[in-house]
């Protein structure tokens, strides 16, 4: 296929503005998928994605399209993750395309996330085709949506396509515009090979499979290749294209999108953003934009039963095969025993990992409260990076604590602006800017500590604006803050899994809610159990779990003895599922509840 | 043979003629010794003069009455067939016949306050030297299933009051649910808690023989059809489980565990393990005296949490 007949594009859309449905329609119109095997959200591969209606990672697809003038084209649709946690992956997917469909909901208009991704696409020189979707809705205001596209994003929207992916309206126009407006992929097929890895997945049989875009040169099956970031060399065992299933081909050349399997054992050897070149005639330099992904949110994962530690490690290793952004290292907690400190790109990413471990790998685990990375300047001038509260040195040795900040952009209807500003202020936000997009909508910008954001900002924003606000953020580095480490003591023993870092003004309030929650969840023991929150040696909150006073005491004659023994065994089994902290048994829920402390405050 | 217990709920269901043939069977099949404890269970609604006459002339010396309560409201709630008057009459008649009698009381019924509970205890105390108190549980498959019963914290004051009140009336709590005056313990029940051998006769009866526990077939016809041993279920305990069970059972009683005897029976290692498990708990749950460890009043109230450590 000639290069001028190839179009590579992606879809930029806010969550539930109809991206997956639109992709489904394109597959149907181009007859890429047999109608009998077609199902909704065809490209979303994870069960979890379909369930939550979000796309974390979906497969690219190649469509054959005969244009109105009779010319045959190849259209490669490269999907992009739709959540801020994955902005690096989005940028690599964009780098593999020449154009993008910029989809906005006709009823809701432009959202913050769409702006960020559209800017990213524009920055990389992509041609943007504006699409106003869901025009079938009674509340649709296509003209308003067009105006927002022009005024907020700055694209020329006079010829925006009016579509309804649900009803199949405008799909033919979208396809025509893709072949006419999106530029032909550039690149020199005769130059040394440069292929961009824009995604990679792990396959149990073939190892890592890289999704690639050939930027320059050719990739042939059997060729010796090199990964430029890691220096690893190997043989290209199989190359192919997505039709939508993987179909081997002999050669991929500049402009094409496909996959590569090369017996790569771990996903770290083939990282997203890396460049593949040929060993015989290596490219002089790698393609720009490669970054090693750095986790920003950390939490501890611990097996519920200590013996399951190897099982959890295996599960994490397998998960990492599929998701190179997850980092983990063994850690020991005096409360929870052996476990792992895990790093994630964001809270959604963490949540997904936790759920997949439970669902797909069948491990029962306890997750500690998430936290960000802190920089600690010690009195002797040394700078520490702390991934968890227990990394903090004694208060006496700390000169300054710095925490990561983000610049947050919120799009919000003007009626809610007061509430959102209040929320940002409560979260220690520093006002940055505010401007009217339309008389009814504003763009608010705040500088906010990431730590405050990760707890529950998104949920709170949703509930205070009834879902009408959208947000996006970018990291703006570390800043000094007045933070303290709060320890939680159960029966006088500090439980490291419950320690947390917070602003000094919030310490009492947060200590209160943690202690109250624990008091509710820790069952009565044979003795009184004090639960305390303390900063250093100073106790700021104390509550007691009253001792148990009476058990069920049934009669016990003859056959009752066996029944009684079985009951006691069951009772003991139940306790085994709890974590033993000193003499106190703490149920798993207490650890899980920790994640929800902030949320429940609202109720 | 040291004790014989004719129980299973309502042996008074049998009429005089049935009782005569039962007595004949037992006389032919068992060898009775002097001073043996022979107990019969009776319900106030079905106990009659024929029963009392037959028992008196035979070997019965102890009658255990299923009183439950003297309060009409509670008896009605429980669906019992007797009333307060029948309960008192049954107690009086047993005393007149010279039987050592015992009564059962139930606590933990919704609406049963301390006043009602005290009144039940006081009435029963006046006519027996032995009594048992049971907390009501709504077991699945029974008429009470699904009904609301008192929670542990509601039942706590009632149980605690019984411990205090019965002690004042001269009763000694010799087991979690059993109280006796003048050392009139139920020797038969003690044999369960001492893990001594028990021969179970009749459908659904349990027995124990040197570490083997068994249950006879429950349906009468199946029981009758079977030849020889009529066991439907057995369990055989390994030495260590036997030791653990022995310790738990012993701790049900006020005599508790005598370590010297326990070590001789089960060996030093398991004795040490169990001793350590108990020593982790608060000392006020126990009474330690003369090489024995037993539960204190508080310990009796928290039995499950303590025994759990020994499983």
Interface residues (C-beta under 8 A of the other chain):
Chain A: X526 X527 X548 X549 X550 X551 X552 X553 X554 X555 X556 X557 X558 X559 X561 X562 X564 X565 X567 X568 X569 X571 X572 X575 X583
Chain B: X132 X134 X135 X137 X152 X153 X155 X156 X159 X160 X176 X177 X189 X192 X193 X198 X200 X205 X206 X207 X208 X213 X215 X235 X245 X248 X249 X252 X280 X281 X282 X285 X300 X301 X302 X303 X304 X305 X306 X307 X308 X311
